[in-house]
Amino acid sequence: MIRCLLWLTLLFAGGAQAHQASEAYVIYRVDGTQVQQRLDVALRDLDRDLALDADGDGALSWGEVRTRWPDIERLAADGLQFTADGVACTSLDRPTPQLEEHSDGTYAVLIRHWHCPSPVQALVLDYRLFAQTDAAHRGLARLEGSPGEPLVLVPGAGPRRLHAAEGRGLGGFIVEGVGHIAGGLDHVLFLVTLLLVAVFRRDGAVWQPRDGARSVLAETLKLVTAFTLAHSVTLGLAAGGFIDPPAAAVESLIALTVLLAALDNLRPFVPGPRWVMVAMFGLVHGVGFAGPLKDLGLRGGALVLPLLGFNVGVELGQLAVVALLLPPALLMRGQPIYRRGIVPVLSAGVAALAGVWCLERALGWQLLG
């Protein structure tokens, strides 16, 4: 059990950047025989495959991106192809170099126009972007003006049909929500810090083991419920465009919540029931969860099913973390090695990593590779 916890922590600590899911956004506009394709790709993903950072300073300048624009075009053309009702269309132009800020960073925007032999009824997409270099990458595709949910595109998974009359993608967004938790180290480590001491009760400035499993389960239920309800509220508000705080500020605050929770593990200092702190911090995490949905630009009814699926996926990911960590913590809560060794060591490690994230995100530094 001890080995399981230690290996899990090493796995989490191996990632330098948290909450950096790899996603590209594809939007089609169809007007009779004319098709406009817009592909937004994160510069961090392009830099990984194309080594755009020529001077190695850790920051991409406009000049570095513009110089390599032909390579970006080729990568995009190889990674995304489509047919209209089974027939290839003719390209009318080449993408003009341009960038746009998304909720999680800067993206290259590639817009192309196509002419098809006959009025378009459906598009069939063959998506292979980053198939060889990032197994976790996903494309999110939608047809402008369509009531259907966006398609989640898995690189190399084969052709997918995009049709205005078809609503789909709920299952894909559930998977996307699970993946967002699995790939978001900051969110996972926040849950880990909570679960480490969910088996304890606060006695002044120290932690003492809870008496029985029922007490532990009741405390865990309070924490998970508070976090779920809080982040669900802000996830919906942010995804729907009702709130839009700066992404850098949100990411910095998320890192700060991880830091404070870890420090509270080492020596309890947060007043009141811990679920109150978790609920307040959950409001911040919910805004961070909303990035992939917000960048799709969905509003109203078109947002309902993607939001539901994504949130269900997030909850399933959280439950997986609980199922993995709570049983060994419950069994070991009374052992000195757990209370005096595992909990302080893991909490101190999480606090150190979260402190680095705070500096990176607040000051724009690059301290970790």
Disulfide bonds with the S-S distance in Angstrom:
Cys89-Cys116 2.08
